[in-house]
Amino acid sequence: TRVLTYRIAHLIATGIDAFNILSLTFTNKAAKEMRHRIESVVGADARNIWMGTFHSVFAKILRMEADKIGYPKNFTIYDSDDSKSLIKTIVKEMNLDEKIYKPNYVLSRISNAKNNLIQAHVYQKQADLIAYDETTGRGKISEIYGEYAKRCFKSGAMDFDDLLYQTNVLLRDFPEVLSHYQQKFRFILVDEYQDTNYAQYLIVKKLAAIHE
């Protein structure tokens, strides 16, 4: 965090526009601390840096671009309790055993799929995923995932994993949007980069492709 702080302060001091800097962290605390430290070195310019957690920064982008992927710009963000509650409802409606299809477990399987950019309809055709679910006695997870995704979309809601998953969809399907943010973010800095998952890695890789 300290290294990134001084690197950003140095960039601004050498004339780089703060609007062209994207700084990604894994916690709000780290982002807040970094912004405060940079501000103490370079002043008010620090407020113009796009800085925050992966989820908060890409939620901000999705708010501006949501209509392109069929969501309202004021989409709801489900927290884990909202997600688990919806899964519990779906499991009940499907007459499945709630002790086997525990919301925590089902949500972790859906989360893992999204972080590997596997959509519900793709999951349903992945023999290895289906086989794994069947060996654990939970062969209906793919169906739950499909219904869960459908209901979230219908309600104009994204869960935390969607914030990364849908950003990937946005950058993949709308080259003009990708190009806009590639030109905007000339400098991209990631705190604890080794902790990025596949979805996060792909976003950073795409955004950095022009200026590297």
C-alpha positions as CSV (number, residue, x, y, z in Angstrom):
1,T,0.0,0.0,0.0
2,R,2.9,2.4,0.9
3,V,4.6,1.7,-2.4
4,L,1.4,2.4,-4.4
5,T,0.8,5.6,-2.4
6,Y,4.2,7.1,-3.2
7,R,4.0,5.9,-6.8
8,I,0.7,7.7,-7.3
9,A,2.0,10.8,-5.5
10,H,5.0,10.8,-7.8
11,L,2.9,10.4,-11.0
12,I,0.8,13.4,-10.0
13,A,3.9,15.4,-9.0
14,T,5.3,14.8,-12.5
15,G,2.3,16.2,-14.2
16,I,0.0,13.1,-14.8
17,D,-3.6,14.0,-14.5
18,A,-5.2,12.3,-11.5
19,F,-8.3,11.5,-13.7
20,N,-6.1,9.1,-15.7
21,I,-5.1,7.1,-12.6
22,L,-7.0,4.0,-11.5
23,S,-6.0,2.5,-8.1
24,L,-7.6,-0.8,-7.0
25,T,-7.5,-2.2,-3.5
26,F,-9.1,-5.1,-1.7
27,T,-10.5,-3.2,1.2
28,N,-12.3,0.2,1.7
29,K,-9.9,0.8,4.6
30,A,-6.8,0.5,2.3
31,A,-8.4,2.8,-0.3
32,K,-9.3,5.4,2.3
33,E,-5.9,5.3,3.9
34,M,-4.2,5.6,0.5
35,R,-6.3,8.6,-0.6
36,H,-5.6,10.3,2.7
37,R,-1.8,9.7,2.4
38,I,-1.7,10.9,-1.2
39,E,-3.7,14.0,-0.4
40,S,-1.2,14.9,2.4
41,V,1.6,14.8,-0.2
42,V,0.0,16.3,-3.4
43,G,-3.1,18.1,-2.1
44,A,-6.7,18.2,-3.5
45,D,-5.7,16.5,-6.8
46,A,-5.9,13.2,-5.0
47,R,-9.7,13.5,-4.9
48,N,-9.8,13.0,-8.7
49,I,-8.1,9.6,-8.7
50,W,-10.4,6.7,-9.4
51,M,-9.6,4.7,-6.3
52,G,-11.4,2.0,-4.3
53,T,-12.1,-1.7,-4.1
54,F,-12.6,-3.7,-7.3
55,H,-16.3,-3.9,-6.4
56,S,-16.8,-0.2,-5.6
57,V,-15.0,1.1,-8.7
58,F,-16.7,-1.3,-11.1
59,A,-20.1,-0.7,-9.5
60,K,-19.5,3.0,-10.4
61,I,-18.8,2.1,-14.0
62,L,-21.8,-0.2,-14.2
63,R,-24.1,2.5,-12.8
64,M,-23.1,4.6,-15.9
65,E,-23.2,1.8,-18.4
66,A,-25.9,-0.5,-17.0
67,D,-28.5,0.1,-19.7
68,K,-26.2,-1.5,-22.3
69,I,-26.4,-4.9,-20.6
70,G,-30.1,-4.6,-19.8
71,Y,-30.0,-3.4,-16.2
72,P,-31.4,-0.1,-14.8
73,K,-28.8,2.4,-13.8
74,N,-30.2,2.4,-10.3
75,F,-29.8,-1.4,-10.0
76,T,-29.9,-2.9,-6.6
77,I,-26.8,-4.5,-5.1
78,Y,-27.6,-7.7,-3.1
79,D,-25.5,-8.4,-0.1
80,S,-24.8,-12.0,0.9
81,D,-27.9,-12.1,3.1
82,D,-30.2,-11.0,0.2
83,S,-28.6,-13.7,-2.0
84,K,-28.9,-16.4,0.6
85,S,-32.5,-15.5,1.2
86,L,-33.3,-15.7,-2.5
87,I,-31.5,-19.1,-2.8
88,K,-33.5,-20.4,0.3
89,T,-36.7,-19.4,-1.4
90,I,-35.7,-21.1,-4.7
91,V,-34.7,-24.3,-2.9
92,K,-38.0,-24.4,-1.1
93,E,-40.0,-23.8,-4.3
94,M,-38.1,-26.6,-6.0
95,N,-39.0,-29.0,-3.0
96,L,-35.3,-29.7,-2.4
97,D,-33.9,-30.7,1.0
98,E,-32.8,-27.4,2.7
99,K,-30.3,-29.4,4.8
100,I,-28.5,-30.6,1.7
101,Y,-28.9,-27.4,-0.4
102,K,-27.7,-25.0,2.3
103,P,-27.7,-21.3,1.0
104,N,-24.1,-20.8,2.1
105,Y,-22.9,-23.8,0.0
106,V,-25.0,-23.1,-3.0
107,L,-24.0,-19.4,-3.0
108,S,-20.3,-20.4,-2.8
109,R,-20.7,-22.6,-5.9
110,I,-22.5,-19.9,-7.8
111,S,-19.9,-17.3,-6.7
112,N,-17.0,-19.6,-7.8
113,A,-18.7,-20.0,-11.2
114,K,-19.1,-16.3,-11.7
115,N,-15.6,-15.5,-10.7
116,N,-14.5,-17.9,-13.4
117,L,-16.9,-16.2,-15.8
118,I,-19.2,-19.2,-16.1
119,Q,-22.8,-18.2,-16.9
120,A,-25.7,-20.2,-15.6
121,H,-26.6,-21.7,-19.0
122,V,-22.9,-22.6,-19.5
123,Y,-22.7,-24.2,-16.1
124,Q,-25.7,-26.4,-17.0
125,K,-23.7,-27.8,-19.9
126,Q,-20.4,-28.3,-18.1
127,A,-20.1,-32.1,-17.5
128,D,-17.4,-31.8,-14.9
129,L,-19.3,-29.3,-12.8
130,I,-22.5,-31.3,-13.0
131,A,-20.6,-34.5,-12.2
132,Y,-19.0,-32.8,-9.1
133,D,-22.4,-31.6,-7.9
134,E,-23.9,-35.0,-8.3
135,T,-21.0,-36.7,-6.3
136,T,-21.8,-34.4,-3.4
137,G,-25.5,-35.2,-3.7
138,R,-26.4,-31.7,-5.0
139,G,-27.1,-32.4,-8.6
140,K,-29.7,-29.5,-8.8
141,I,-27.2,-26.7,-8.2
142,S,-27.1,-25.8,-11.9
143,E,-30.9,-25.4,-12.0
144,I,-30.8,-23.3,-8.8
145,Y,-28.1,-21.1,-10.4
146,G,-30.2,-20.6,-13.5
147,E,-33.3,-19.6,-11.5
148,Y,-31.2,-17.4,-9.2
149,A,-29.7,-15.5,-12.2
150,K,-33.1,-15.1,-13.9
151,R,-34.7,-13.6,-10.7
152,C,-31.8,-11.3,-10.0
153,F,-32.0,-9.9,-13.6
154,K,-35.8,-9.6,-13.4
155,S,-35.5,-7.6,-10.2
156,G,-32.8,-5.3,-11.6
157,A,-30.3,-6.6,-9.0
158,M,-26.7,-7.7,-9.0
159,D,-24.9,-9.5,-6.3
160,F,-21.2,-8.8,-5.4
161,D,-19.9,-11.3,-7.9
162,D,-22.0,-9.8,-10.6
163,L,-20.2,-6.5,-10.2
164,L,-17.1,-8.2,-11.6
165,Y,-18.9,-10.6,-13.9
166,Q,-21.1,-8.0,-15.5
167,T,-18.1,-5.6,-15.9
168,N,-16.4,-8.4,-17.9
169,V,-19.5,-8.8,-20.0
170,L,-19.7,-5.0,-20.6
171,L,-16.0,-4.8,-21.7
172,R,-16.3,-7.9,-23.8
173,D,-19.5,-7.0,-25.7
174,F,-19.1,-3.2,-26.1
175,P,-15.7,-2.4,-27.7
176,E,-16.5,1.4,-27.6
177,V,-16.9,1.2,-23.8
178,L,-13.7,-0.8,-23.4
179,S,-11.9,1.7,-25.6
180,H,-13.2,4.7,-23.6
181,Y,-11.9,3.3,-20.3
182,Q,-8.6,2.1,-21.8
183,Q,-7.9,5.6,-22.9
184,K,-9.1,7.1,-19.6
185,F,-7.0,4.9,-17.3
186,R,-3.4,5.4,-18.5
187,F,-2.0,4.2,-15.2
188,I,-3.5,1.2,-13.3
189,L,-2.2,0.2,-9.9
190,V,-3.4,-2.8,-8.0
191,D,-2.7,-3.3,-4.3
192,E,-2.0,-7.0,-3.4
193,Y,-2.2,-7.9,-7.1
194,Q,-1.4,-11.6,-6.3
195,D,-4.8,-11.9,-4.7
196,T,-6.8,-11.1,-7.8
197,N,-9.2,-13.8,-9.0
198,Y,-9.7,-14.7,-12.7
199,A,-12.6,-12.1,-13.2
200,Q,-10.5,-9.3,-11.6
201,Y,-7.4,-10.3,-13.5
202,L,-9.2,-10.2,-16.9
203,I,-10.7,-6.7,-16.2
204,V,-7.2,-5.3,-15.4
205,K,-5.7,-7.0,-18.4
206,K,-8.3,-5.6,-20.8
207,L,-8.1,-2.1,-19.4
208,A,-4.3,-2.0,-19.5
209,A,-4.0,-3.4,-23.0
210,I,-3.5,0.0,-24.7
211,H,-1.0,1.8,-22.4
212,E,0.3,-1.4,-20.8
